[in-house]
């Protein structure tokens, strides 16, 4: 699968648990298209013609963006023209967000399936499954940690949207700079990026004690070391400090 805009010449590699849903709301107005794994075109992902009006009625895909990372074969000849965009997040924060999504959602499904587990148990579970009990070549393969493998296979992204300064970094994308005064662009940036919690997340879906939670409160030396080993390559690739789990980053 691929998230591509042939109108604005970019490929988006959507890292999970790094504001991808809010970013998608913005990028969707820049003529995102979806392709399957065989390179078959599946349609535009809504928002087509929002910025540059089109004359035809496009086929709108029923699908949303996806988290697969690759460059389709047909795009290799144009890859220098495409800007590859990646959204990223401090791995300690991202891992903690994964725990909330997997184990701490305030929903009937999670309550009925008894999916809740404390953060330290979740860390231990993922550490054993994805680091201790796997072959060396299969480490760093878990859902939230595919980026390093993807970059080795293709190349380093041209543009990085950092969760930690989401408002600023998304506005550095060249096509957003070019259309920063467009009413539709201003609208989606306000609604999905400048709004607290990214505009997409319904805070009531989370337990009360998570509403104002801070990820640094959940770590200690032992837990941080295990999460660091799980995401070590991402720390290096994106210049996140090993001690950034501490409140002062030291």
Secondary structure, 3 states (H helix, E strand, C coil): CEEEECCCCEEEECCCCCCHHHHHHHHHHHCCEEECCCCCEEEECCCCCCCCCCCCCCCECCCCCCCCCCCCHHHHHHCCCCEEEEEECCHHHHHHHHHHHHHCECCHHHHHHCCCCCHHHHHHHHHHHHHHCCCHHHCCCCHHHCHHHHHHHCCCCCEEEEHHHHHHHHCCCHHHHHCCCCHHHHHHHHHHHHCHHHCCCCHHHECHHHCCCCHHHHCCHHHHHHHHHHCHHHHHHCCCCCCCCCCCCC
